[in-house]
Amino acid sequence: MCLAVPVRIESIENEMAVCSVGESGTTLKASLMLLEEEPQIGDYVIVHAGFALRILDPQEAQESLQILREMAQVGQVV
């Protein structure tokens, strides 16, 4: 199973972005070539398989991250 994750763009070089994942301090690189709009540093994007698929509204991104945190906590209890 694959999961698309909301991440925050920290830097952009050409068509690649370094993105932070939640509050963990983890970063990943994502291609921006599939986005219709031009992203900016600080934007949240949804990333799947190394590609940013769309820019998210900041509130939508935070809600998705909260759901993922809650799912992770439930998984730890089992």
MOTA-V351755 format. One line per field, one symbol per residue. psi: psi as a letter, one per 40 degrees, with the letter a starting at -180 (. if undefined). burial: # if it has 9 or more other C-alpha atoms within 8 Angstrom, else .. A space follows every 10 residues. Layout:
psi=???
burial=???
This chain:
psi=hihhhhihhd ihhbfiihii haeeehiihh heeehdihii heihihhhfe hhdihihddd dddddddddd ddddddd.
burial=.....##### .#...##### ##......## ##.##..... #.######.. ######.... #..##..... ........
